[in-house]
C-alpha cells in the first residue's frame, strides 16, 4: 500500500519518480509512460546523449556539482511540459527545490526499496554503477539512503517497489494519476489488479 501525502486535488500533468539507484525508476517509468500514453524521459540517458559521455565520465571529468547543474537545467526545460514521466538520477532530490520547479501539477513518487535489495540489485546489474567493487557496499549504501530518506519523503506518494513487477508498480501509480485527473478526488488504491504476465520480471533498473 502506498503512503499518500497529496495536496488538494489538481490535474496531474507530469510524474517524477524518486528513489535510489536500482529502485526501478527507469523500468517503472517506461511502463507508466506506456500506460498513460505519455513521453518518458530518463535524465541520465538524456544527459549522456547531450554530453557524449557516460554519467560516470561526466562526473570524473567535471565533478558532481557540474552534473547536478546539468540535471537542474534539464528540470527547468521540462517543468512546463505536460504528459511526461520523469526519471531523474538518485541524487536529483539533494536539490529539493527542484520539486517546486516542476510545479503543483507534477505528482512526485518515491519508489521504496530496502538496503539489502538495493545491494542485491546492484550486484546483479550489468550497468557500471557507483560503489560496484566497494569493500563494504551495504554500509556505504545504507548511510547514503539514511541521509536521503528525509528528502525522498518529500514525495507526494510513497510506493513499495520491492518484490513487485514494473507493471504492478506502474499500475498503482497510474491508478492514482487517472483517478485524480478524471475524478479529482483524493484516492487510496488497493491491491494490484494486473494481468498474470505483468509479474514475470521484477523491478531491476
TORLUM-692881 format. One line per field, with one value per residue: x, y, z of N, C-alpha, C, CB in turn; residue number from 1. Coordinates in steps of 0.1 Angstrom, whole numbers, plus 5000, padded with zeros to 4 digits. Glycine has a CB too. Layout:
<atoms>
n.xx = [X ...];
n.yy = [Y ...];
n.zz = [Z ...];
ca.xx = [X ...];
ca.yy = [Y ...];
ca.zz = [Z ...];
c.xx = [X ...];
c.yy = [Y ...];
c.zz = [Z ...];
cb.xx = [X ...];
cb.yy = [Y ...];
cb.zz = [Z ...];
resi = [NUM ...];
</atoms>
This chain:
<atoms>
n.xx = [5008 5006 5020 5003 5006 4992 4984 4955 4933 4945 4948 4969 4998 5024 5046 5071 5096 5111 5140 5166 5195 5188 5163 5142 5133 5137 5126 5100 5092 5091 5072 5050 5047 5040 5014 5000 5002 5021 5051 5084 5111 5144 5167 5195 5201 5194 5212 5236 5234 5235 5260 5278 5290 5294 5275 5292 5317 5312 5310 5336 5352 5342 5332 5309 5292 5289 5275 5251 5242 5236 5215 5197 5193 5180 5157 5145 5140 5119 5099 5074 5062 5036 5023 5044 5066 5090 5123 5147 5182 5193 5204 5192 5173 5187 5188 5162 5146 5140 5117 5098 5102 5091 5064 5029 5013 5027 5031 5049 5067 5079 5099 5102 5128 5145 5177 5191 5179 5186 5214 5215 5204 5222 5245 5237 5233 5241 5250 5275 5277 5280 5299 5302 5322 5331 5345 5327 5298 5272 5272 5280 5259 5237 5243 5241 5214 5201 5207 5194 5168 5149 5146 5136 5111 5097 5082 5050 5037 5044 5056 5059 5085 5096 5101 5081 5066 5076 5053 5033 5039 5038 5011 4998 5006 4996 4969 4964 4971 4952 4928 4929 4930 4907 4885 4892 4894 4907 4925 4929 4946 4939 4949 4972 4958 4965 4974 4984 5008 5022 5037 5061 5087 5108 5113 5142 5158];
n.yy = [4988 5022 5052 5081 5116 5137 5169 5191 5181 5183 5186 5162 5166 5157 5132 5125 5103 5093 5080 5057 5045 5017 5014 5012 5032 5037 5013 5011 5037 5037 5017 5030 5053 5041 5031 5055 5067 5087 5107 5094 5103 5098 5111 5106 5092 5111 5132 5119 5116 5142 5150 5133 5113 5090 5091 5086 5092 5119 5130 5123 5139 5165 5169 5163 5185 5199 5180 5179 5205 5202 5184 5201 5221 5206 5199 5225 5228 5210 5216 5228 5212 5192 5158 5140 5115 5114 5104 5111 5111 5093 5111 5135 5146 5158 5184 5197 5218 5215 5200 5219 5235 5219 5222 5223 5206 5183 5150 5136 5107 5084 5056 5029 5010 4984 4985 4960 4949 4968 4964 4938 4941 4958 4943 4924 4938 4949 4974 4999 5008 5033 5025 4998 4971 4982 4978 4975 4977 4976 4991 5016 5023 5020 5042 5064 5061 5066 5092 5104 5097 5115 5134 5120 5115 5137 5134 5132 5108 5076 5045 5011 4992 4968 4934 4933 4935 4957 4965 4961 4980 5003 5002 5008 5035 5047 5044 5062 5086 5087 5086 5110 5128 5124 5121 5138 5136 5128 5097 5063 5037 5001 4967 4955 4949 4932 4918 4884 4881 4903 4900 4888 4898 4911 4944 4959 4980];
n.zz = [5000 4992 5007 5012 5006 4995 4981 4980 4954 4921 4886 4872 4854 4850 4861 4884 4893 4922 4940 4951 4933 4913 4922 4904 4888 4860 4846 4857 4851 4823 4819 4831 4815 4791 4798 4804 4780 4776 4773 4781 4800 4808 4828 4831 4808 4788 4795 4791 4763 4754 4764 4753 4767 4794 4825 4847 4835 4830 4855 4865 4849 4852 4877 4904 4910 4887 4871 4886 4880 4853 4855 4868 4849 4829 4843 4845 4818 4812 4829 4824 4805 4796 4801 4807 4820 4844 4851 4871 4882 4912 4930 4924 4941 4961 4957 4967 4960 4934 4931 4935 4913 4893 4897 4909 4895 4891 4900 4925 4932 4954 4950 4970 4983 5000 5018 5016 4994 4975 4974 4964 4939 4928 4926 4908 4885 4852 4846 4849 4878 4905 4935 4929 4935 4958 4991 5012 5003 5013 5038 5028 5010 5028 5045 5028 5019 5043 5048 5026 5029 5043 5023 5002 5013 5009 4987 4971 4971 4983 4973 4976 4960 4959 4953 4934 4901 4874 4859 4878 4898 4882 4875 4899 4903 4880 4885 4906 4892 4871 4884 4899 4878 4864 4882 4902 4930 4963 4967 4977 4967 4962 4963 4938 4906 4880 4848 4847 4832 4838 4861 4855 4855 4878 4893 4882 4874];
ca.xx = [5000 5014 5017 4999 5007 4988 4977 4942 4933 4949 4950 4983 5003 5037 5050 5085 5099 5123 5145 5180 5198 5182 5149 5132 5128 5137 5117 5087 5089 5088 5059 5040 5045 5032 5001 4994 5004 5029 5065 5092 5124 5154 5176 5208 5202 5194 5225 5247 5233 5240 5274 5286 5298 5285 5274 5304 5327 5310 5314 5350 5358 5338 5328 5294 5284 5286 5265 5239 5238 5230 5201 5188 5190 5171 5145 5139 5135 5107 5090 5061 5057 5026 5024 5058 5071 5104 5132 5160 5191 5190 5208 5185 5165 5195 5184 5148 5138 5136 5103 5089 5103 5082 5051 5019 5007 5036 5030 5062 5065 5091 5099 5109 5135 5154 5192 5196 5175 5195 5227 5213 5202 5235 5254 5231 5231 5253 5254 5286 5271 5289 5300 5305 5336 5334 5347 5315 5288 5260 5274 5280 5245 5229 5245 5235 5199 5196 5209 5185 5154 5141 5143 5126 5098 5090 5073 5035 5033 5055 5051 5069 5089 5105 5094 5070 5069 5075 5040 5025 5042 5033 4996 4994 5008 4987 4956 4964 4971 4940 4917 4929 4928 4893 4875 4897 4892 4918 4922 4938 4944 4940 4959 4973 4950 4972 4974 4995 5021 5029 5046 5072 5100 5108 5119 5157 5166];
ca.yy = [5000 5035 5062 5093 5129 5145 5182 5192 5176 5191 5178 5159 5167 5151 5123 5124 5092 5095 5068 5055 5037 5004 5014 5009 5044 5035 5003 5016 5049 5033 5010 5040 5061 5034 5030 5068 5072 5099 5105 5090 5110 5093 5122 5101 5089 5124 5140 5112 5118 5156 5152 5123 5106 5084 5099 5084 5100 5134 5134 5122 5150 5179 5170 5161 5197 5202 5171 5184 5216 5196 5179 5213 5228 5198 5201 5237 5227 5202 5220 5233 5203 5182 5144 5135 5107 5118 5096 5117 5103 5091 5123 5147 5151 5165 5198 5195 5229 5211 5196 5231 5239 5211 5227 5216 5196 5172 5141 5130 5093 5077 5041 5025 4997 4983 4985 4947 4947 4977 4958 4926 4945 4964 4932 4917 4948 4949 4988 5003 5017 5037 5016 4984 4968 4988 4968 4974 4985 4978 5002 5029 5025 5023 5055 5073 5061 5072 5107 5109 5094 5127 5141 5112 5116 5149 5130 5132 5094 5066 5032 5000 4988 4956 4921 4935 4938 4971 4967 4962 4993 5013 5002 5015 5049 5050 5045 5075 5097 5087 5090 5124 5135 5123 5123 5149 5133 5120 5083 5054 5025 4989 4958 4955 4940 4933 4905 4875 4883 4915 4897 4879 4903 4920 4957 4957 4991];
ca.zz = [5000 4992 5017 5004 5012 4984 4983 4974 4940 4909 4874 4871 4840 4850 4872 4886 4901 4930 4946 4950 4921 4912 4928 4894 4881 4845 4842 4861 4843 4809 4819 4834 4803 4781 4803 4803 4767 4778 4770 4792 4800 4817 4829 4829 4793 4781 4798 4784 4749 4751 4767 4745 4777 4805 4837 4854 4828 4832 4869 4867 4842 4855 4891 4906 4910 4873 4867 4892 4872 4841 4859 4871 4836 4823 4851 4841 4804 4811 4840 4819 4795 4801 4795 4809 4832 4845 4859 4873 4890 4926 4938 4920 4952 4970 4955 4968 4954 4920 4932 4934 4899 4884 4899 4917 4887 4890 4911 4928 4937 4959 4949 4982 4982 5012 5016 5012 4980 4966 4972 4956 4925 4923 4923 4896 4874 4843 4844 4857 4889 4916 4946 4925 4939 4971 5001 5021 4997 5021 5047 5021 5005 5039 5050 5018 5019 5056 5046 5016 5031 5046 5011 4994 5020 5004 4976 4973 4972 4986 4968 4977 4947 4961 4951 4925 4887 4870 4856 4890 4904 4873 4876 4911 4901 4870 4891 4913 4882 4863 4893 4902 4866 4859 4892 4910 4945 4969 4964 4982 4959 4969 4958 4923 4897 4867 4841 4852 4825 4843 4872 4851 4857 4890 4890 4883 4870];
c.xx = [5009 5011 5015 5000 5003 4982 4963 4943 4936 4950 4965 4987 5017 5038 5065 5088 5112 5127 5160 5182 5193 5168 5138 5127 5127 5126 5103 5083 5084 5074 5047 5037 5037 5017 4993 4994 5011 5043 5073 5106 5133 5165 5190 5211 5203 5207 5236 5246 5238 5255 5283 5295 5289 5285 5287 5316 5325 5314 5329 5357 5355 5333 5313 5286 5280 5275 5251 5233 5231 5216 5192 5184 5179 5157 5138 5133 5121 5096 5076 5055 5048 5029 5037 5059 5086 5111 5145 5169 5187 5194 5201 5178 5174 5194 5168 5140 5134 5122 5094 5090 5093 5067 5041 5012 5016 5034 5044 5060 5079 5090 5108 5115 5144 5169 5196 5192 5183 5208 5226 5212 5215 5244 5250 5231 5243 5258 5265 5282 5282 5288 5302 5320 5340 5335 5335 5304 5275 5261 5273 5266 5236 5230 5239 5220 5194 5197 5198 5170 5145 5137 5134 5112 5091 5081 5059 5031 5045 5049 5062 5072 5098 5096 5081 5075 5069 5060 5031 5027 5036 5018 4992 4995 4998 4973 4954 4963 4958 4928 4917 4927 4913 4882 4879 4893 4904 4914 4933 4936 4945 4951 4960 4963 4956 4972 4986 5008 5029 5038 5058 5085 5100 5116 5134 5164 5164];
c.yy = [5013 5043 5075 5106 5140 5158 5181 5188 5186 5181 5175 5159 5160 5142 5123 5113 5094 5081 5066 5046 5023 5003 5011 5021 5043 5025 5007 5028 5046 5026 5020 5049 5054 5033 5044 5074 5086 5096 5102 5097 5105 5104 5117 5099 5102 5132 5133 5115 5132 5157 5143 5115 5100 5093 5098 5092 5115 5138 5133 5134 5164 5180 5168 5173 5201 5193 5175 5196 5212 5191 5191 5220 5219 5198 5214 5236 5220 5206 5223 5223 5193 5168 5138 5126 5109 5108 5102 5108 5103 5103 5136 5154 5159 5180 5198 5207 5226 5206 5208 5236 5232 5215 5218 5205 5184 5163 5135 5117 5088 5062 5036 5011 4996 4983 4971 4945 4956 4970 4946 4930 4951 4953 4924 4925 4948 4964 4991 5013 5022 5026 5001 4982 4974 4977 4965 4982 4986 4989 5015 5032 5028 5037 5066 5073 5067 5087 5112 5106 5105 5134 5133 5113 5129 5146 5130 5118 5085 5052 5022 4994 4975 4944 4923 4937 4952 4974 4969 4976 5004 5014 5010 5030 5054 5052 5058 5086 5098 5091 5104 5133 5135 5125 5135 5148 5126 5106 5075 5041 5012 4980 4959 4945 4942 4919 4897 4877 4895 4912 4889 4884 4913 4933 4955 4970 5003];
c.zz = [5000 5004 5009 5012 5002 4988 4978 4959 4930 4897 4873 4857 4839 4862 4873 4896 4909 4936 4943 4937 4923 4918 4917 4886 4866 4840 4845 4853 4829 4809 4822 4822 4792 4785 4801 4789 4768 4773 4782 4790 4811 4817 4826 4814 4785 4783 4791 4769 4746 4754 4759 4754 4787 4817 4845 4848 4830 4845 4871 4860 4847 4870 4892 4906 4896 4867 4873 4885 4859 4844 4862 4859 4829 4830 4846 4826 4804 4821 4836 4809 4801 4795 4796 4821 4832 4855 4861 4881 4905 4934 4934 4931 4962 4968 4955 4962 4939 4920 4929 4919 4890 4886 4906 4908 4884 4902 4913 4936 4941 4958 4960 4980 4994 5008 5010 4997 4970 4964 4963 4941 4919 4919 4910 4884 4866 4841 4853 4867 4898 4927 4942 4928 4952 4982 5010 5015 5005 5031 5040 5016 5017 5045 5041 5018 5032 5054 5036 5020 5035 5033 5002 5000 5016 4993 4980 4977 4974 4982 4970 4963 4948 4960 4943 4911 4884 4866 4868 4897 4895 4874 4888 4909 4891 4876 4899 4903 4876 4872 4896 4890 4862 4869 4901 4925 4950 4968 4971 4975 4967 4963 4943 4917 4883 4861 4847 4845 4831 4855 4868 4854 4868 4886 4892 4882 4879];
cb.xx = [4990 5012 5030 4985 5021 4979 4985 4935 4920 4962 4945 4985 5005 5048 5044 5092 5100 5119 5137 5185 5213 5191 5146 5121 5137 5151 5121 5086 5100 5098 5059 5044 5059 5037 5001 5001 4991 5029 5071 5094 5123 5160 5176 5211 5191 5182 5227 5246 5218 5232 5276 5294 5309 5291 5262 5308 5328 5294 5307 5355 5354 5327 5332 5292 5292 5298 5268 5241 5249 5239 5203 5196 5202 5176 5148 5149 5145 5110 5095 5062 5069 5012 5019 5068 5067 5105 5133 5158 5205 5197 5222 5174 5157 5210 5189 5144 5147 5146 5100 5094 5117 5084 5045 5009 5002 5050 5019 5070 5059 5094 5105 5099 5142 5151 5199 5190 5160 5196 5233 5201 5191 5241 5255 5218 5228 5249 5242 5298 5260 5285 5288 5302 5345 5323 5359 5318 5284 5257 5287 5290 5240 5232 5260 5241 5195 5205 5222 5188 5153 5148 5157 5131 5100 5101 5077 5028 5025 5059 5047 5064 5096 5111 5090 5062 5060 5084 5034 5028 5057 5037 4992 5003 5023 4986 4953 4977 4982 4937 4918 4942 4936 4891 4874 4892 4879 4920 4922 4936 4955 4927 4957 4987 4934 4986 4976 4991 5018 5019 5038 5070 5105 5115 5114 5161 5162];
cb.yy = [5000 5042 5064 5091 5132 5138 5193 5205 5168 5199 5185 5145 5181 5161 5109 5137 5079 5105 5056 5047 5037 4993 5027 5002 5056 5031 4989 5019 5058 5024 5000 5049 5065 5019 5026 5077 5073 5103 5119 5075 5125 5079 5128 5089 5080 5132 5140 5097 5118 5166 5149 5131 5115 5070 5095 5069 5097 5137 5124 5109 5149 5183 5183 5154 5209 5200 5156 5187 5226 5185 5171 5223 5229 5183 5202 5249 5219 5187 5231 5246 5196 5186 5145 5146 5091 5132 5081 5130 5108 5079 5124 5143 5140 5161 5204 5194 5242 5201 5189 5242 5237 5197 5231 5225 5203 5176 5129 5140 5084 5081 5037 5025 4995 4970 4988 4936 4950 4990 4953 4918 4956 4973 4922 4912 4962 4943 4997 5008 5010 5050 5016 4982 4972 4998 4971 4978 4978 4965 5001 5028 5013 5013 5058 5071 5046 5067 5110 5103 5084 5136 5144 5097 5115 5160 5116 5137 5089 5066 5034 4989 4999 4957 4916 4947 4930 4973 4956 4951 4995 5010 4987 5011 5052 5040 5033 5077 5095 5073 5082 5127 5130 5109 5111 5162 5125 5125 5080 5052 5024 4981 4944 4951 4944 4939 4907 4860 4886 4925 4890 4877 4910 4914 4968 4947 4995];
cb.zz = [5012 4979 5027 4999 5018 4974 4977 4976 4937 4911 4861 4878 4836 4849 4870 4891 4892 4942 4941 4962 4919 4918 4935 4900 4884 4840 4848 4877 4843 4803 4830 4846 4797 4780 4818 4813 4759 4793 4763 4793 4800 4814 4843 4837 4789 4785 4813 4786 4745 4760 4782 4735 4783 4809 4846 4855 4814 4829 4879 4860 4827 4846 4897 4920 4917 4864 4872 4907 4869 4835 4872 4880 4827 4822 4866 4841 4796 4814 4848 4813 4788 4798 4782 4810 4830 4850 4853 4881 4888 4931 4937 4909 4959 4969 4941 4982 4953 4915 4945 4943 4894 4887 4886 4922 4873 4889 4907 4937 4926 4974 4935 4994 4968 5019 5029 5021 4979 4973 4986 4960 4925 4934 4935 4899 4879 4830 4847 4848 4896 4922 4955 4909 4929 4975 5009 5035 4984 5029 5055 5009 4997 5050 5052 5004 5019 5067 5040 5003 5043 5056 5003 4994 5035 5000 4971 4961 4960 5001 4953 4986 4940 4975 4964 4930 4878 4858 4847 4900 4906 4859 4876 4923 4897 4859 4901 4922 4872 4857 4906 4909 4854 4853 4901 4905 4947 4984 4949 4998 4948 4968 4963 4919 4898 4869 4826 4850 4810 4848 4883 4836 4844 4902 4899 4873 4856];
resi = [1 2 3 4 5 6 7 8 9 10 11 12 13 14 15 16 17 18 19 20 21 22 23 24 25 26 27 28 29 30 31 32 33 34 35 36 37 38 39 40 41 42 43 44 45 46 47 48 49 50 51 52 53 54 55 56 57 58 59 60 61 62 63 64 65 66 67 68 69 70 71 72 73 74 75 76 77 78 79 80 81 82 83 84 85 86 87 88 89 90 91 92 93 94 95 96 97 98 99 100 101 102 103 104 105 106 107 108 109 110 111 112 113 114 115 116 117 118 119 120 121 122 123 124 125 126 127 128 129 130 131 132 133 134 135 136 137 138 139 140 141 142 143 144 145 146 147 148 149 150 151 152 153 154 155 156 157 158 159 160 161 162 163 164 165 166 167 168 169 170 171 172 173 174 175 176 177 178 179 180 181 182 183 184 185 186 187 188 189 190 191 192 193 194 195 196 197 198 199 200 201 202 203 204 205];
</atoms>
